[in-house]
Every structure is written in C-alpha cells, then in structure tokens.
Amino acid sequence: MKKDDPNNKSIRELTRAEEQIMQLLWDLERAMVNDLLERLPEPKPAYNTVSTIIRILEQKGFVGHKAYGRSHEYFPLISRTVYTKSHFRNLVVNYFGNSYRSLASFFTSEENLSISELEEIRKIMENEINKQKKQKK
C-alpha cells in the first residue's frame, strides 16, 4: 500500500516536535535543515536537534531526501491531508468510541459554539447530505 494512500491505517502519530517540522515541510514542499531552522519560532532548537528530528521522520517513512554532496534536501512522502485524515480517524476511535455522532454532540455542546457557527455547520452538513443523495441516484 502506498504511504500517501488515505486508507493506509499504518500511519504513525507524530510527536509535537515531529509534527512541527512536518508542518513546515508541507508548507515548503522541499527544504534543507537550515530552511526549517530559519522558520522555527524562538527559542530555536539546535541544528543537530532539527537534523535528528528529520532523520527520525525519514525512518518513520514521512520524509524522503535527495543528496547534493553532503547536503540533503528533504521532502514529505505523506501529504498533510492523508496524515490529517489518519490522525482524525484515531481521535474519533480513541476518544469518541468510533462514533461521529458522539464527536458532533461533543463539539456542539462542549465548545460553546455561536448560533451562526452552528448554522454554518448545519449548512455544510445539508450540502454534504444533498451531494450524497445525488450520487446515489
């Protein structure tokens, strides 16, 4: 199965530091360690720290590289969308008993959403319902 396949359930969760580096790589598409280091907030980690994180991401199958002599240009092997879908699926399974109804109930009752936000969510859901009904015809 391809790593970038949205149905790939073997995508591992990232640590906060790994995710921070991946967010930058997804934005930049290709980067050297110095490029990543420049975009990290203060206090900036050491070069070796970023280099170690990127190598761990490579071992986990999230990142690939192209060598230019002793320098390496890194790029994502897994898209942000695929990781987000996998991470979200894990959230629903682990915290909401694999129930999207429970997830929706939680957000609508616990997050103090405004009436306009709730109406916007309802509109999005109605559009998706109509779209799926049309596909079934």
C-alpha positions in Angstrom: 0.0 0.0 0.0 1.3 3.5 -0.9 2.3 5.7 2.0 0.2 8.5 0.7 -2.9 6.3 0.5 -5.7 7.8 2.6 -6.9 4.3 3.5 -3.5 3.4 4.9 -4.1 2.7 8.6 -0.5 2.2 9.4 0.4 5.9 9.6 2.0 6.5 12.9 1.2 9.5 15.1 3.9 12.2 15.3 5.4 13.8 18.4 4.8 17.6 18.7 8.3 18.3 17.5 8.0 16.0 14.5 4.6 17.5 13.6 6.1 21.0 13.8 8.8 20.0 11.3 6.3 18.2 9.1 4.0 21.3 9.1 7.0 23.4 7.7 7.9 20.7 5.2 4.3 20.5 3.9 4.3 24.3 3.5 7.7 24.5 1.9 7.4 21.2 -0.1 11.2 20.8 -0.1 13.8 22.2 2.4 17.2 21.8 3.8 17.7 21.7 7.6 18.7 25.4 7.6 15.5 26.3 5.8 13.5 24.6 8.5 15.6 26.1 11.3 15.0 29.7 9.9 11.2 29.2 10.1 11.1 27.8 13.6 10.0 30.1 16.4 12.3 31.4 19.1 13.9 29.9 21.1 15.2 28.0 18.1 16.4 24.4 18.6 20.0 23.5 17.7 20.8 22.5 14.1 21.6 18.9 15.3 18.2 18.7 17.0 16.3 19.6 13.8 18.6 17.2 11.8 17.8 14.4 14.3 14.1 15.0 14.1 14.2 15.0 10.3 16.1 11.7 10.3 13.5 10.2 12.6 10.8 11.3 10.3 12.7 9.7 7.5 12.9 6.4 9.4 9.2 6.6 10.1 8.5 7.0 6.4 7.2 10.5 6.5 10.1 12.2 4.7 12.5 11.4 1.9 15.6 13.2 0.8 17.8 14.0 -2.2 21.5 14.3 -1.6 23.6 17.1 -3.0 27.1 16.1 -2.0 27.0 16.2 1.8 23.8 18.3 1.9 20.3 16.9 1.9 17.1 18.3 0.6 14.1 16.9 2.4 10.5 16.5 1.1 7.3 14.9 2.5 6.3 11.4 1.5 3.0 11.6 3.2 0.6 14.5 2.4 -0.8 16.8 5.1 -4.3 15.6 4.0 -3.5 11.9 4.5 -1.9 12.5 7.9 -4.9 14.7 9.0 -7.4 12.0 8.0 -5.5 9.3 9.8 -4.9 11.4 12.9 -8.6 12.5 12.9 -9.8 8.8 12.5 -7.6 7.9 15.5 -9.2 10.7 17.5 -12.7 9.5 16.7 -11.8 5.9 17.5 -9.9 6.6 20.7 -11.9 9.4 22.3 -15.4 9.1 20.8 -15.9 5.3 20.7 -15.7 5.4 16.9 -18.9 7.5 16.7 -19.1 10.6 14.7 -22.4 11.3 16.3 -20.6 11.5 19.7 -18.0 13.7 18.2 -20.7 16.1 16.8 -22.5 16.0 20.1 -19.3 16.9 21.9 -18.5 19.9 19.7 -22.0 21.3 19.6 -22.5 21.1 23.4 -19.0 21.5 24.9 -17.4 24.1 22.7 -19.9 26.9 23.2 -20.4 27.5 19.5 -22.4 30.5 18.5 -25.7 30.3 16.7 -24.0 31.5 13.5 -21.3 28.8 13.8 -23.9 26.1 14.4 -26.0 27.3 11.4 -22.8 27.3 9.3 -22.1 23.7 10.3 -25.7 22.7 9.6 -25.4 24.3 6.1 -22.2 22.3 5.4 -23.9 19.1 6.6 -27.0 19.8 4.5 -24.8 20.4 1.4 -23.0 17.1 2.0 -26.3 15.2 2.5 -27.7 16.6 -0.8 -24.4 15.8 -2.6 -24.5 12.2 -1.4 -28.2 11.8 -2.2 -27.5 13.0 -5.8 -24.6 10.5 -6.1 -26.9 7.6 -5.1 -29.4 8.4 -7.9 
